[in-house]
Amino acid sequence: MSLSQNVSSIEFGWARGLGAGLRRSVILSLVAAGLLVGGHSAYFALEPPGAVIRQDLTRAGREVANLSWLTPAARVEQAVSRHFPGYHVSVAAARFPAYLTVTLYDLDPAACRDAYRLADRIEGRVVIAMQRSETHCQPGTSLIWRIMP
């Protein structure tokens, strides 16, 4: 038994057409996915630092609202601090469940000004309020928020 080596026959013609269509659709799908991921990354890269801080605080507030009032302070601090991956942060949960504080350290002046403008107070199921400091936004400024469930 032998197979035909004639790849230009009708039996192989439909397979070539199908393969070309599949290659084209796969390539178009990969290009579309790349554009989507690239656009998403560019959106977040161009977002002002204050908006990122506001989103991080909102996520942390949502996490605090879902925690049991009996959660140990160390676990609360760990759960909240993971919402601030790009910052040097400390969380003090000694007064939890009444409130807890989040301190972001070493902010540059642009991030500090944006935080004052965009993340001063966040209201919802949890209230998040910045504790205003007397110092102006200098390099290395630290800002403190109180999260009140």
Secondary structure, 3 states (H helix, E strand, C coil): CCCCCCCCCHHHHHHHHHHHHHHHHHHHHHHHHHHHHHHHHHHHHCCCHHHHHHHHHHHHHHHHHHCCCCCCHHHHHHHHHCCCCCCEEEEECCCCCCCEEEEEEEECHHHHHHHHHHCCEECCCCEEEEECCCCCCCCCEEEEEEEEC
